[in-house]
Amino acid sequence: MPPSKRKRTEKQKDFRKAKLRVGKTNQPNANATDTSFTAKTISLPSQSINSGPKTDTIDYAHQFSLLKHHSNVTRKEIVLYLKAHIPASPTVLTLLITNTIPLILDQSKMVRAATVELLTLIQTEKPESLGLFVSKIMLFIHSAMTHIQPNVRNDSTKFLNILLMPGGITSAVVIKEHWNKTLKLFCQLLDWSLEVKLNSVAINNGATSLASSDSKKARIGHLNTLSRVLALGFVEDHAANKTDEYFNAANGLHPLTNKYLMCTTAQPFASLKLFAREMASTSSVVVGDGKYTLKDLDSVSSEDYETRIKLLKDIFYKHMARNLHVAVKEGGDVGREGKNVLSFLKKLEEQGDIEVVQPEDVEIEAYVL
């Protein structure tokens, strides 16, 4: 049956060319999509036509969030980026330091290396900013010194060296406020036991338990840092005495003038712990000519020179001297660094009132074991 006239007409419309008429537009197709839009302004805050990207236009909040990225490559790149764009604003710089400090315990070696470079640059250019966070930085350094991962322990003293850089204000805070715990953790880091008796110290060149997986290069770095800590502990107060002598000898100045000047160290009243809450300690503080014990390390302040020297004599000297004599006999770079540390312990021997440890005693014990 042939199609009807109506269907033939509708079919012909599909192949009929539309006539163009002046003043009229073509009708859009039924399936046409409207793509027309209007925009008033387009904002690009991170770009500039006149110059390249500026540090004050960087989205630091986004950069700080990437420091916790799961990829160690991303974390390293962000740290290096922040190193190249140190903020000028003290507020942003404070946020940068607080967000970077936890990377001291990062599992990736390259992230820790980049963090060392960043903190070294801040310490060199803006040491006063880093000085406000010494206590927090030392908290992470102490945690790194006793970390379960050997690689983290090996790099712990690299961060401590940043705070001990000459000319900075952070070294005085480290010595005065963290002397006790730092020396104690150095003994743990080098596997020098402080709790065993003198005749039961293992002479093993630092090759057991905690130090068994540590490389020889790391031991050299630890001993070098330990010598720097002892050097600052011995010399720092002498520099203060010279300053007092200057004011005493100056014309027209009262002998106590130096006591009322602006402090040159960060957080000078931190030892008073006015805004800190601590648990009560059951250990007894040594009074008079008594000797300090391990229980006193958490309760005795090391602000003054005499207390630091007494703590070194009563608690650390015997164990350090015996193990350092073994390191000297080992020779090489380890022996050289061990000899440097021993030079500071010999100052204690010259002061007297101490049972001197001789290298011969260590040799006898080595044969007994």
N, C-alpha and C positions, 0 to 999 in steps of 0.2 A: 504494500500500500504506500503510495507516494506521500512525503511529508506535507503537512498542511501549509497554506500560504503564510500564516503567522510565523511558523518556525523557520521557513525559508527567508523571511524578511529579517528576523533576528540574527540568523547566521550570516547574512550578508553584511550586517553592521560591523562585525568583527574585522572585516577586511576592507572597510570603507575608510578612505583617508579623510581626516577632518579638515575642513576648510578654515584657513586662517583669516581672521577678520581684524580690521584695524580697531585698536582700543580695547580689545578683549584678549584675555589670557586663556591658555589652554586649561582645560579641566584636569586636575591631578588624577592619577590612576587610583583605583580602589585600594591597592596594596602599597601605596606610597607612604614613606616615613618622613615625618617632619623633622628636619635637622637644623632648623633655624633657632638661634639663641642669641641673647645679648648679655654683655658683661660690662660693668662700669669700671672696675679696677682689678688688677692682678698684683698681689703682694708677694714679693720674694725677699724675705728678711735676710737670708743667708748669702745674697748676691748683691753686687754693687756695680753700676756701670762705670763709675769713675776709677775704681781701684779694685784690687782683689779682695778676698775675704779677710776680715779683721777679727782680732781676738775677742773684742767686746761683743761681737755678734754671734759667737759660737754658742751652741746650745750645750752648755756644760752639764745640765741635768741629764740629757740624753747620753752624753759621754760617760758620766759616772755610772749610769745604769748598765752600760756595756762592760764595766769592770767585773761584773758578776756573770758574764756570758759563759756558757758551757764550753766554748772553744778556747783553748789556751792561745791559739794564734790571734784570735780577736782581742783577748785581754792584753796580749803583748803589744799589738798595734795601737790599742787605745792608750796604753801607758806611754808609748813613744810619741804618740800624737800630743798628749798632754804635756810631755816634756818640751816639745817644740812650741807649745802655746801656753806658757805659764801665765795665769791671769794676773792682771795688775790690781784687781780689787782684793782687799784683805779678806772680805767675806767669802768670795769665791775660792780664794787660796786656802782658806780654812777648810772649806768643804772638800777641796782636792786632797788635802793631807789626810783628813779623816777617812775618806773613801779609799785612799791608796794604802794606808797602813796595814789593813788586813792581808794584803798581798804578800806580806813577809812570810806568811804560812802557806802560800800557794804551792800546789803540788808540781807545777811546771817550772823547770829550771830557767827557761828563757823569760818567763814572766817575772821571776824573782830578780834576774839580771837587769831587766828593764826597770824594775822598781828601784834597784840600787842606783841606777843612773839618774832617775828622776829625783830621788831624795838627796843625792849628792849635789845636784844642780840647785835645788832649793836651799840646802845648807850653805852653798857657796854664795848665792846671790841674795837670799833673804833668810839669814840664820835666826833673826828674831821671831819669824813666823814659826819655824820648826821648834824653837825653844819652848813654846807654849804647850807642846804635846810630848815632851820628853817622857813623862810618866806613862802615857798611853803607849808610846813607841816601845819603851822598855818592857811593858807588859807582853807585847807580842814577841819581842826579842827573847825574853826569858822563856816564853812558850816554845819558840823555835829551838832554843838550846836543849830542850828536853823532848823534842818532837819524836814521834815513832819512826818517821822517815829519815834515813841517814842523809839524803840530799838536802833536806830542810835544815838539819843540824849543821851540816857543813857550811851553809851560807849564812848561818845566824850571826856569826861574828863580823861578817861584811857589813851588816846593818849597824852593828855596834861601832864599827870604825867610823861610820858617818857621824855619829854623835860625838866621837872623840877627836874630830878634826881640829887641828890647831887654829886658834883665833876665833873659835865659836863660843857661844855662851852655854851650849848644851853639855859640854864636858864636865863643868863644875857641878851641874845638877846630877849627872850620872854618878859621880864620885861621892857626893855628899849624901844623896838620898837612896842610892841603890848599890852601895859598896858591899854590904853584907850578902845580899842575895846573888849578886853578880859573881862574886868569888865562889860562893857555894855551888852555883850552876856551872862554873868553869871546871870545878873538880868533878862534877858529874859528867860533863861533856868530854873530859879527857880520861874518864874512868879512874879518878883518884878518890878512893873511898875515904870518907871522913869519920866513919863510925866504927871501923875495925880497930883492933889494938895495933900498937906499933910493930910487934913481932909477927903479925899475921898479914902484913900488907903484901899483896901478890906483885912480884916483879916480873912483868910480862910485856914491857914496852908498849903498854896501851893496846893490847890485842885481845881483850875479852869483852864480852857482852856489848855494852853501848858503843865502844870504840872499835869493835871488831870489823865493821863494814865501812868505817871511815877511812878515807884515803890518806896517804902520807902528806899530800899537799894540803889537805884540810887541817891536819894536826899542826903543820907549820904555821898556817894562818891563825889557828887558835892560840898558839904560843905567842905569836907576834902581837896579837890583840891583848893578851894577858899582860905582856910586858908594858904595853901602853897604859893599861889600867893602873898597874902598880906605879908607873912613873908619875902619873897624875896624882895618885894618892899620896906619894911622898913629897911632891914639889909644890902642890897647889897652895898650901898654907904658908909656905915660905914666901911666895909672891905677895900674899896679903900682908905679911909682916913688913916687907920692904915698903909697901904703900903706907903703913902706919909710921914707919921711920921717916918717910918723906914729909908727912904732915907734922910730925913732931919737930923736925928740923927746920921747917919753914918758918919764916919770920911773921909774927902776928897771928898765927893760927893756933887754936886750942888743940891739945893732944887728942881730943875726942871728936875733932871735926870730921874725920873720915866715917865715923859711925852714923852721921846724920845726912850723908850724901845719898843721892839716888843709887839704888842697888844696880849692880852690873850683871846680875844673874836672873834668869827667868824663875818666876814663882819663888821668891826668897823666903816666904813664910809657909811653904808647903809642909815643912817638917812639923809645924804646930798642929796640922790636921784639923783645922778649924771647921772645915766643911766635909769631913770624911767620917764615916761610921765604921768602926772596926770591932771585931769580936774581942772580948777580954782575953788576955793571954794568961795562962796559968804558970808560965815560967818565971823564975825569979831573976831579978836584975842584980848583977854583981856589984857589990859596994866595996870600996877600999882597995886593998891589994889582992883581992880574990881573982880567980881566973874565969874568963868567959867560957861557956860551953855552947854546944849546938842549939840548945833551947833558947839561948839569949839572942840569937841572930834576928829573931822576929820582933824583939822588944827593945833592942838597943839602937839608939840613933847614932849614925856615923857622920854627923855634921862636923865635928872637930877632928883635928889631926891626931891627937893623942888617942882617941877612941879607936880610930881606924888602925893605928899601929898596934894597939893592944889586942884588937880582934885578930889581926894578922899573926901576932905572936902566939896567942893562946889557942887558936883553933886551926889555922891553916898552915902554919910554918912547917911543922914536922912532916905532914903528908905531902906538901908541895916539894919540899927539899928532897925527900927520898925519891920521888918519882922524877924530879928534874935531874938528879944525878944519873938516873938510868937513861934519860934522854940524851944527856951529854955523852955517855959512853956509847950510845948508838951511833953518834957521829953524823956527818952530813949536815943538811939544812936543819933537820930536827935538833941535832946537837948544838948548832949555833944559836937557834932561838931559845933552846933550853938554858944555855949559858947566859943569855941576856936576861932571862927571868931570874936566874940564880943571883945575878949581880945585885938585884934589888933585895933579895932575901939576905945577902951578906951584910947589907946595911943594918938589918935587924941584929945580926950576930955582933956587929961592932958596938951596938948600943948596950950589949950585955943583958943580964937577967933572962937568959934563954938557954935551953939545952941544945947545943949545936949538933946538927946531924952531919956526920962525916961520910965522904964517899966510900970509905973502907967498910963502914957499917952496912951500907947497902949491898956491897959485894958479898959480904958474909951471908946476909939474909938470902941472897939469890942462890947460893949453893945449898942452903938449908932447905929451901923450897924445892 
